[in-house]
Amino acid sequence: MAESFGIDAERYDRTRPPYPDALVRQVTAAGPGRDIVDVGCGTGIEARQFQAAGCTVLGVEPDARMAEFARRTGVEVEVATFEDWDAAGRTFDAVVAGQSWHWVDPVAGAAKAARVLRPGGLLAVFAHAYDPPTAVAEAFAAAFKKVAPDSPISAGPPRPAREVYRAMFAMFEDGVRKTARFGEPEHHRYDWERHYSRDEWLDLLSTTGGLTQLPPDDLAQVLEAVGSAIDAIGGGFTMACTTMALTASRIP
């Protein structure tokens, strides 16, 4: 699944939300400099934000299709998983990962970050957590279970995204601590809202991990069910979103 998002890189880049400016400013200010490696950079969404803030960014991305899209937008990218990536002796002021650290081994990834960071360098991992209205979430869960009953995503009732991500970030923190190469990890959150029309939500939904691997007919069934649920609540909704972040500085 980690390498399935490039099936429609243009849609991914168009629909995935950017990261809060406050997060970009915080990460940029906290490191000893502005040389950044972006783990799982995808199409370059956060890389371009850091570039706009005056940083030099090198992306590391396992999906060659996503990497090629990012390159076309002006981001330098090397194709590899972070664990297997050869830094070739290079070091950086920050290692960042937007919506991607859950694809990285939490201990091996943190240890790799410590090796490529300069003294005092910052590891910053962050992700968006959000839930659509209950009726929309339930329509998705029922339709997805119908077309993919054996998928792990279909197991049990849907869990709130913030609950899922809190568990993930606890695992990330544990991985950082196990390296004994970082100072005390810090948690941050940024709250924001976004309105989605029916078509905008279905466009975004098509880029999510559970759907990128579905056959076209099954995908159409899921989108039709979710679209009908959105129509029933007025054709759109405003969603409360949280960007969660964990940062830790490499011990000199």
Secondary structure, DSSP 8 states (H G I E B T S, - for coil): -TT-GGGGHHHHHHHS----HHHHHHHHHHSSSSEEEEET-TTSHHHHHHHHTT-EEEEEES-HHHHHHHHHTT-EEEES-TTT---TT--EEEEEEES-GGGS-HHHHHHHHHHHEEEEEEEEEEEEEE---HHHHHHHHHHHHHH-TTSGGGSSS---HHHHHHHHHHHHHHHHHHHT-B---EEEEEEEEEEEEHHHHHHHHTTSHHHHTS-HHHHHHHHHHHHHHHHHTTSEEEEEEEEEEEEEEB--
